[in-house]
């Protein structure tokens, strides 16, 4: 049965969103009208007359006005759920969001709408991280300190502009291999988790300057760590390491190395290649010997 499009269109303008969706399932004709830009322009103007449709289309590359409407709804939901008290325009252009110690248990998936966000501080909550966080492609600083996290979504690998990733004091047992995509990362802190190993993809983080792996359950370090030639600080204390890969000798820019409170019996002789080392910590009492020719840094400290 065929219905007059004009009549259907007029009826649609009096229906709520749920009813509109149900009507769109009737047949192809009804669905085509449901996807009509003119319909969604009327809906947006009737409910959000103060919002500039063109701004949202430009920022989010919206192909249809139905998607513009969905984006507006996402932003409004986010605003209400997180008590942000911001206008739609301010949310679209938001670059920094600080939700440190807000007693949050979850971050709504609508976080994906904050596409211009550069700094996100979610430290000291009790969160689960939604996969939609991977949509924040302009993010440069992400703080997830002390959330009791036991898993990081693989979508974190989409945050290619990330410079600082703070994941300390959680319950992480593994790190997704997608972390290797964060090639612009300069600081990664995984202190005080439950990690037993680090993925070899860590070697792809060639711009990394600080890597903190203290206080985990690490038994070995992948040889790919030798690719981190820009690394200046490496924290490996308080683990279960029995050996250090010889590739550590490739870290020619390393200045601070913390190895104490492990199960090391010897230190790789390649460590003497670390000519820029300023501080070196290790357990002297457990070592069978110190590599000959090791140039002692200014602060050459053993823990007995």
C-alpha positions in Angstrom: 0.0 0.0 0.0 1.4 3.4 -0.9 0.7 6.5 1.2 1.0 10.2 0.3 4.5 11.4 1.4 3.2 14.8 2.4 0.6 13.3 4.7 3.2 11.0 6.3 5.6 13.8 6.7 3.0 16.0 8.5 2.1 13.1 10.8 5.8 12.5 11.6 6.1 16.0 12.9 3.7 15.2 15.7 5.3 12.0 16.9 8.0 11.4 19.5 11.3 9.8 18.6 10.3 6.3 19.6 7.2 6.4 17.6 9.1 7.8 14.6 11.5 4.9 14.8 8.7 2.4 15.0 7.0 3.9 12.0 10.2 3.7 10.0 10.0 -0.1 10.3 6.7 -0.3 8.4 8.1 -0.2 4.9 10.7 1.5 2.7 8.6 4.5 2.0 8.2 5.3 5.7 11.9 4.7 6.3 12.9 7.1 3.6 10.8 9.9 5.2 12.3 9.0 8.6 15.8 9.7 7.1 14.7 12.9 5.4 16.8 15.9 6.5 13.8 18.3 6.4 12.1 16.2 9.0 15.1 16.3 11.3 15.6 20.0 10.8 12.1 20.6 12.0 12.6 18.3 15.0 15.9 20.1 15.9 14.4 23.6 15.5 11.3 22.6 17.6 13.4 21.3 20.5 16.7 23.1 20.3 16.2 26.3 18.5 19.2 27.9 20.2 21.6 25.4 18.7 23.5 26.2 15.5 23.1 23.2 13.3 25.8 24.3 10.9 28.4 24.3 13.7 27.7 20.7 14.7 27.7 19.6 11.0 31.1 21.1 10.5 32.7 19.9 13.8 31.4 16.3 13.5 31.3 15.9 9.8 27.6 15.0 10.0 26.3 13.7 6.7 22.6 13.8 7.8 20.6 16.0 10.2 19.5 12.8 12.0 23.1 12.4 13.1 23.1 16.0 14.2 20.1 15.3 16.4 21.8 12.2 17.8 25.0 14.2 18.6 22.9 16.9 20.4 21.2 14.2 22.5 24.6 12.7 23.4 26.0 16.0 24.5 23.0 16.9 26.6 23.0 13.4 28.2 26.7 13.8 29.0 26.1 17.3 30.4 23.4 16.0 32.8 25.0 12.7 33.8 28.4 14.3 34.7 26.9 17.6 36.0 29.1 19.6 33.7 26.8 22.6 33.6 28.0 23.7 30.1 26.2 24.8 27.0 26.2 22.7 23.9 28.7 25.1 22.2 31.1 24.9 25.2 30.9 21.1 25.2 31.7 20.9 21.5 34.8 23.0 22.0 35.8 21.5 25.4 39.5 20.8 25.6 40.0 19.9 29.2 37.8 17.9 31.5 38.7 17.3 35.2 36.6 14.7 37.0 39.3 13.7 39.5 37.8 12.1 42.7 34.2 12.5 41.7 33.1 9.1 43.0 32.2 8.0 39.4 31.4 4.4 38.7 31.1 4.7 35.0 31.7 7.0 32.1 28.8 7.1 29.7 29.6 6.1 26.1 28.5 9.5 25.0 32.0 10.7 26.0 32.7 10.0 22.4 31.0 13.3 21.5 33.8 15.4 23.1 35.9 15.2 20.0 38.1 18.3 20.8 39.1 17.1 24.2 42.9 17.2 24.8 43.1 16.5 28.6 40.9 14.0 30.5 41.5 13.5 34.2 39.4 10.6 35.6 41.8 9.8 38.5 40.7 8.4 41.8 37.2 7.1 40.9 35.8 3.6 40.5 35.4 3.4 36.8 35.1 1.0 34.0 36.4 2.6 30.8 34.0 2.3 27.8 35.4 1.4 24.4 34.0 4.7 23.1 37.0 6.4 24.7 38.8 5.5 21.5 36.8 8.2 19.7 38.7 11.0 21.5 41.4 11.1 18.8 42.7 14.6 19.9 43.4 13.5 23.4 46.9 14.3 24.6 46.7 13.6 28.4 44.7 10.8 30.0 44.7 10.1 33.7 43.1 6.9 35.0 45.0 6.7 38.3 43.5 4.7 41.1 40.3 3.4 39.6 40.6 -0.3 40.4 40.7 -1.0 36.7 41.4 -4.6 35.7 41.1 -4.1 32.0 41.9 -1.4 29.4 39.8 -1.5 26.2 41.9 -2.2 23.1 40.3 0.9 21.6 42.8 2.9 23.6 45.1 2.3 20.7 43.1 4.8 18.6 44.4 7.7 20.8 47.3 8.3 18.5 47.9 11.9 19.7 48.3 10.8 23.3 51.4 12.2 25.1 50.8 11.1 28.7 49.0 8.0 29.9 48.6 7.5 33.7 47.4 4.1 34.7 49.1 3.6 38.1 47.5 2.1 41.2 45.0 -0.1 39.4 44.5 -3.8 39.2 45.6 -4.4 35.6 46.9 -7.9 34.8 47.6 -7.2 31.2 48.0 -4.4 28.7 46.4 -4.7 25.3 49.0 -5.0 22.4 47.2 -2.0 20.7 49.2 0.2 23.1 51.9 0.0 20.5 49.9 2.3 18.3 50.5 5.2 20.7 53.6 6.3 18.8 53.5 9.9 20.2 53.4 8.8 23.8 56.1 10.4 26.0 55.2 9.2 29.5 53.6 5.9 30.5 53.0 5.1 34.1 51.9 1.5 35.1 53.2 1.6 38.6 51.4 -0.5 41.2 49.3 -2.9 39.1 49.4 -6.7 38.8 51.2 -7.0 35.6 53.2 -10.2 34.9 54.4 -9.3 31.5 54.5 -6.3 29.1 53.6 -6.8 25.4 56.4 -6.7 22.9 54.5 -3.9 21.2 55.9 -1.6 23.8 58.9 -1.3 21.5 56.9 0.7 19.1 56.7 3.7 21.5 59.8 5.2 20.1 59.1 8.7 21.5 58.7 7.5 25.0 60.8 9.3 27.6 59.5 7.9 30.8 58.4 4.3 31.5 57.3 3.4 35.0 56.7 -0.3 35.7 57.5 -0.3 39.4 55.6 -2.5 41.9 54.1 -5.1 39.6 54.7 -8.9 39.2 57.0 -8.7 36.2 59.2 -11.7 35.7 60.8 -10.5 32.4 61.1 -7.5 30.2 60.7 -7.9 26.4 63.8 -7.4 24.4 61.9 -4.9 22.3 62.5 -2.4 25.1 65.8 -1.8 23.3 63.9 0.2 20.6 63.0 2.9 23.1 66.1 5.0 22.3 64.6 8.3 23.6 63.9 6.8 27.0 65.4 8.9 29.9 63.7 7.2 32.9 63.0 3.5 33.4 61.4 2.3 36.6 61.5 -1.5 37.2 61.8 -1.7 41.0 59.7 -4.0 43.2 59.1 -6.8 40.6 60.2 -10.4 40.2 62.8 -9.9 37.5 65.5 -12.5 37.4 67.3 -10.9 34.4 67.5 -7.8 32.3 67.6 -8.2 28.6 70.9 -7.2 27.0 69.0 -4.9 24.6 68.8 -2.4 27.5 72.3 -1.4 26.4 70.7 0.3 23.4 69.0 2.9 25.6 71.8 5.4 25.2 69.7 8.4 26.4 68.7 6.7 29.7 69.5 8.8 32.7 67.6 7.1 35.6 67.4 3.3 36.0 65.7 1.7 39.0 66.2 -2.0 39.5 66.1 -2.6 43.2 63.8 -5.1 45.0 63.9 -7.7 42.3 65.4 -11.2 42.1 68.4 -10.2 39.9 71.7 -12.1 40.4 73.6 -10.2 37.9 73.3 -7.1 35.7 73.7 -7.4 31.9 77.2 -6.2 30.9 75.6 -4.1 28.2 74.5 -1.7 31.0 77.9 -0.1 30.7 76.8 1.3 27.4 74.5 3.7 29.2 76.9 6.6 29.1 74.3 9.2 30.1 73.2 7.4 33.3 72.8 9.7 36.3 71.1 7.4 38.8 71.3 3.7 39.1 69.6 1.7 41.9 69.9 -2.0 42.5 70.3 -4.6 45.3 73.9 -5.1 45.9 73.5 -8.0 48.3 71.8 -10.3 45.7 74.3 -9.6 42.9 77.1 -12.0 42.1 79.0 -9.1 40.5 78.9 -5.8 38.9 79.9 -5.6 35.2 83.5 -4.6 34.7 84.0 -1.3 33.0 80.7 0.1 34.3 80.9 3.8 34.5 79.5 4.8 37.9 76.8 7.4 37.6 76.8 10.4 40.0 74.2 8.6 42.2 75.3 4.9 42.1 73.1 3.5 44.8 72.7 0.0 46.1 70.0 -1.2 48.4 71.1 -3.8 51.0 
